[in-house]
Amino acid sequence: MIIKKLKECLGLTDLKKNNPPLIEKEDYYIENNKYVFTEKYHLKRGNCCGNFCRHCPYDHVNCVED
């Protein structure tokens, strides 16, 4: 259920057709009860999601500071 909500939040609701399931320790890990996506996951995703992710390989190009 948590993974489903996380996917919806990131705009990845059609994962069954387009993406394989998320794999813990490969695509993400949990730190202080928060999901942290790996660089490998972001590369599979294909673009910056704009959330200032720690392992963003796209230099946070879609992130906007308030």
C-alpha contacts under 8 A as a table, 3 or more apart, distances in Angstrom:
res1	aa1	res2	aa2	distance
1	M	4	K	5.12
1	M	5	K	6.37
2	I	5	K	5.23
2	I	6	L	6.11
3	I	6	L	4.93
3	I	7	K	6.09
4	K	7	K	5.14
4	K	8	E	6.25
4	K	13	T	7.83
5	K	8	E	5.03
5	K	9	C	6.12
6	L	9	C	5.07
6	L	10	L	6.33
7	K	10	L	5.15
7	K	11	G	6.18
7	K	12	L	4.84
7	K	13	T	5.85
7	K	15	L	7.99
8	E	11	G	5.05
8	E	12	L	5.57
8	E	13	T	5.07
9	C	12	L	7.52
10	L	49	C	7.16
12	L	15	L	5.85
14	D	17	K	5.93
14	D	18	N	6.41
14	D	19	N	7.80
15	L	18	N	5.12
15	L	19	N	4.67
15	L	20	P	6.68
15	L	21	P	7.26
16	K	19	N	6.00
16	K	20	P	6.68
16	K	21	P	7.47
22	L	27	D	5.90
22	L	28	Y	7.57
23	I	26	E	5.47
23	I	27	D	5.30
23	I	28	Y	6.90
24	E	27	D	5.83
24	E	28	Y	5.25
24	E	29	Y	5.80
25	K	28	Y	5.29
25	K	29	Y	5.07
26	E	29	Y	7.62
26	E	38	T	6.99
26	E	40	K	7.30
26	E	41	Y	7.56
27	D	37	F	5.83
27	D	38	T	5.32
27	D	39	E	7.82
27	D	40	K	6.25
27	D	41	Y	4.66
28	Y	35	Y	6.45
28	Y	36	V	5.34
28	Y	37	F	4.17
28	Y	38	T	5.28
28	Y	41	Y	7.19
29	Y	35	Y	5.85
29	Y	36	V	5.37
29	Y	37	F	6.61
29	Y	38	T	7.59
30	I	33	N	5.88
30	I	34	K	5.34
30	I	35	Y	4.64
30	I	36	V	5.96
31	E	34	K	5.27
31	E	35	Y	6.46
31	E	36	V	6.85
36	V	53	C	7.68
36	V	54	R	7.45
37	F	41	Y	6.15
37	F	42	H	7.07
37	F	53	C	7.40
37	F	54	R	7.79
37	F	55	H	6.89
38	T	41	Y	5.22
38	T	42	H	6.52
38	T	55	H	5.68
38	T	56	C	7.92
39	E	42	H	5.08
39	E	43	L	6.17
39	E	55	H	4.97
39	E	56	C	6.01
39	E	57	P	6.12
40	K	43	L	5.15
40	K	44	K	6.30
41	Y	44	K	5.08
41	Y	45	R	6.14
42	H	45	R	4.87
42	H	46	G	6.30
42	H	47	N	6.88
42	H	48	C	7.37
42	H	55	H	7.73
42	H	56	C	6.43
42	H	57	P	6.97
43	L	46	G	5.17
43	L	47	N	7.16
43	L	57	P	7.08
47	N	58	Y	6.90
48	C	51	N	7.95
48	C	56	C	6.86
48	C	57	P	7.93
48	C	58	Y	5.86
48	C	60	H	6.08
48	C	61	V	6.37
48	C	62	N	5.77
48	C	63	C	7.84
49	C	52	F	7.97
49	C	62	N	6.51
49	C	63	C	7.64
50	G	53	C	7.73
50	G	60	H	6.50
50	G	61	V	7.30
50	G	62	N	4.53
50	G	63	C	4.09
50	G	64	V	7.14
51	N	63	C	6.17
52	F	56	C	7.36
52	F	60	H	6.05
52	F	63	C	6.06
53	C	56	C	5.36
53	C	60	H	7.64
56	C	59	D	6.21
56	C	60	H	6.28
57	P	60	H	7.68
58	Y	61	V	6.15
60	H	63	C	5.32
